Amino acid sequence: MLQELHRACELAAQGGHIPGGLALAWAQEYVAALDSEQSCLNEWLAMADLESVRPGSPLPTEPTESVVRALLRDVLTAAELETVTSKEVRTELERRVGHSLEQHKDFIDNEMLLVLAQMDRASRVFPHIYLGSEWNAANLEELQQNRVTHILNVAREIDNFFPALFTYMNVRVYDEETAQLLPHWNDTFLFLSDIKARGGRALVHCRMGLSRSAATVLAYAMKEFGWSLERALNYVQRCRPGVQPNPGFMRQLDFYQGILNARPGPLGAARRPRISLCAVMRSISQMEAPEPPEEPLGGQDSVDGDRDPEEERSPAESPASPSERGPPAAP
């Protein structure tokens, strides 16, 4: 059966009937021909069962609520979040606005939850990739500060909050062990690789930034740098503590590791001349593996858009082994 599959793959490759092949170029013409207004596209792509949706047109708010919303982030930033209470926050807001806010108690409590969630910043895993939650995806100020240009939404229940401002890709799956992420990892790899080539930056997110989106970033790192699953997981967990894909996604990552190990190596290691079915699923073209980062991109680099950690990395150099130097010259 495997021989028949490989024979079919060879025929498909010869005829260009593969992702990126010339025989499928007509499909890209339809994609490029989309010229409807973004608002119309948003309605076409909208789904009825979304749990987190982008807000509609803003309604008029009381002047006091606008003032409170503007001050709340400053108050929470200056407070000791481990011990501060909502009453203490409201007292400080009353001191700043100069009058009682008792009738706005519920509004302040709700805004506190929103601001606290958004204060958990997205984690910069690679120079062009941030990993975060739905709150990070809804925080326009942070997205612009991080110079994000693309958003990879790996959640079935979360809407695209700013479709007119960013380029989106959606992987519509739930955080369930039976959900299938593996079939999407070729497309997500190409999406993130294209962003890197164009000098852009992406936010990859799901609900919490710990399972679905994290598994997708792990798959990208494994293919991009030739890492094992263990090494990729350790690295991403150092960048974003708490990352732990669910057991179903971990099994898929383990299977994906086997797929990647079965393909020709980045340096063109000698193998039998045959087309791997997995390689056809990804793409026929092979790229040289780039130099992977050795340390997590944390600290100030996660919010400072002016410094690019990729520029500060120097490639590791190792002496050639005797077998690589070749035989000694004859006297």
N, C-alpha and C positions, 0 to 999 in steps of 0.2 A: 504494500500500500504506500509506504514511504517513497519507494522508487517512482510510483505513478505520480505522487505529489510533486516530487522534484522534477520529473519530466514536464508536468504541467507548468511548473514555475519557470522552467527554462523557455518553454514556448511563449509564455506570457511576457517574459523579459525580452525575448527576441522581437515580439510584436509591439512592444511599448505599452502593454496593457497592465501597467503597474503604477502605484503612486509616483507621480513625477514623470511618467512616460509620455511620449509625444502623442500616443493614441488617445490620451485622456485630456489633452490640452483644451478641447472644446468645452469641458466643464468649467474651466477657469474663465472662459469668455462670458458665461452666464453670471458668474460671481462678479466679474468686473463691470457687468452691465447694470448692476443695481444702482439706480439713481434717485430712488424715492427719498423724500424728506425723512430725517432721522425719527421724527415723531411718528410717522407712519410705520417705519420699521419696528419701532418699539411696540406699537400696538399689535403688529403681526406676530412678534416674538413673545408677547405676554402670555403667561400661563395662569390658569385659574387657581391652582393649588399652592401658589407661593405663600410662604409664611412671613418673610421679610421683604417688603416692597419699598421702592423709592417713594418719597413723599410727593404729593401732588403740588399744585400751585400753593404757595404759602398763604395762609389766611391772615388777616389783620390781627395783630396781638396788642395787648395792653402795653403802654410805654413802660410800666414797671417790670413786666415780664421780660421785655427786651433788655432792660438794664440789668436785671438779675442774671439773665443768660450770659451777658457780656462779662459780668464780674465773677461768675461762679468758678470758671476754670482757674482764675488767679487765686481765688480763695482756697481751692482744693490743692493747688500746686504748693502753696505756702504752708498748708496744714500737715500734721502728722497723721497720715492716712490709717496707720495701725490703730490709733486710739481716738480719732476725732469722731464726734457724733453729729447727726443731722441737726440737732438743736444748736450745737456750737457753730455749725456752718451758717445756719439761719441767723444767729445772733450777730456773727461777723458781717453778714450781708446787710442786716438792719443798720449796723453801725456805719457802713459805707454809704447806703442810700439815704440815711437820716430819718427813717420812719418804720413803723411796724410792718412786718410781712406775714402776719399770722394767717391772713386769708389766702395767701399764696403758698401755704405749707405743702399741699399736694404737688403743685407745680415744681417747687424746689426739690422735693424728694425725687420726682421723676427725672428732672434734669441732672441731678447728682448721679443717678445710675448711668445715664447716658455719657456724661463727662468722664466718670471713672472708667467706664469700658473703653472709651476712646483714648484715655491716657495710657493704656497698655499698648505701647507702640508696636508696629510691625517690626519683625526681625530681619535684618539684612544678612542673607545667607551667602549670596555671591554678589559681585559688584553690580549685576543687572537684575537681581532677583530679591524681592522682599517676600517674606512668608508671614501671613497675618490672619486676622479674624474678620467676621462680617463688620465689626465696628471700625476696623481699619479701612475696609472697603467703602464705608459710609462717611469717612472723615476726609472731606475734600481738602481741608487745610493741610493735613498730613500728607496726602497724596501729592499735592503740589509741592510741598516742601521737599519730599523725597524725589521729585522730578520723575514720577511714574508716568509712563506713556501708554502702557497696556495693562489690562487686568485679566487674569485667568481665574474664573469663578468655578470652583469645583464643588458645587452644591446644587441640589435639586430645588431646595426650598427658599433660596435667597435670590432676589432680583438683582439686576444690574442697575446700580444707583445713579450713575452718571454716563449714560450711553452716548450723550452728545459731546462729552469731553474726552473720553478714553476709548481705545480700541479693546473690545472684549472678545474673549473666547469662553465658551461655556461647556462644562462637562457635567451633565445633569444626572447626578447619582446621589443617593442617600448614604448616610454613614451607617451602613449595615454590612455584616460579614458576607452576605450573599451578593452585594453590589460588585459589579465588574468594572474595575479601573484599567486593567491591563490592556484591553483593546484600544484605549484612548491615549496610551503613553507615546505612541509614535507621533500622533498629531500634536500633543503637548510639547514633545521634544522639539519638533520643527518650529512650533510657535515661539518657544523660548529662545531657540537658536537664532531665529530670524530677528528677534528683538535685540539680541546681543550684537549681531552683525550690523544692525542699523544704528547702534549706539543708544538704544532706548533702555527703559527700565520697566520691570513688571512686578505687580503685586499678585501673588498666588494666594488665594484664600478659600476657606470654607466657612463653617460656623465658628469654630474656635481656632483654626489654624494648627491643629494638632494631629488630625487623622487623615482625611481625604486629601487636603492640599499638601500636607507633609509627605504623604506617600508619593504624590506626583512629583514633588521636588526631589525626593530620594531617587525615584526612577530616572529623572533627568541627570542627577549627579553621577549615578552608576554608569550611564551610557556616555555622558560627556567626558568624564575623567577616567573611565575604566576602573572605578572603585568597586570593591565588594559591598554587599549589603551592610555588613557589620561596620565597615569603615564609614560609609555614607551616613548610616544611622547615628554613629558616635559624633560625627562632625555636625550634623544638623541639630542634634540634641544639645550640643554645646552652644550653638547659635541661638536656639530657641528651646529652653528647658521646658519639659512637659510634652514634647513631641512623642507620640506613640500611636502609630496607625493601628486600627483594630486588627484582630487575628486574621480575618479574611484578607485584608490588604497586605499583611505581612506574608501570607502564603503566596499571594500573587507576586510580591517583590522577590521572594525566594525563587519562584518559577522564572521570573524575568531575568534574574541573575544567571540562571542556567541558559537562557536564550542568548544573553550577551556573551557568555563564555564560549558558546558554540560557534560564534561568528569569527571570521578572520580578524586577527589582532590589528591594532592601529599601525603597527610597524610592518604589516604585510608578511606575517609569519607564513611559512610554507604549509599549505594544506592541499587536500585533494581538490582539483578544479571542478567544483560543483556549486550550484546556487543554493544557499540556505533559504528555506521557507521563511524563517524569521527575518532574514535580511531583506527578502522581498516585501514583507509586511512593513518594514521600516522604510527602506528605500534602497535603491541599487547603489547609489553613490556612497562612498566611504570618505570620512574626513579624518585628518590626523587629530589624535587626541591632544587637546590643549593642556598646558601645564596647570595642574590643579592647585587651588589655594591650600596652604598648610595650616592656617589658623582661622578661627571664626572671625567674621567681620562684625565686631560688636563695638561697644563704646561710642565715641563721638562719631565714628564713621557711619553709624546706623541712622544718623539724622543730619549729618553734615554733607550736603550735596556737592561741596566744592572739592572734596578729596576723594579720589577714586582708589580704593585699595589695590585694584589690579595694577595700577601704575607703580605701587610701592613694592610689589612682589618681585623677587629675583628668582629665576629658575635654579633649581638645585643642580649642582654639578657633581658627578661621581667619576672616579678614575676608571678607565676602560680595563676590563679584565684581560688576562693574558690571551684568552681565546679570541677576544675582539681585536687585539693588536695584530694578530697574524704571526706567522713564523718569522724568526730572526733572519736577517739578510745573510746570504752566503758570503764567507770571507773571500 
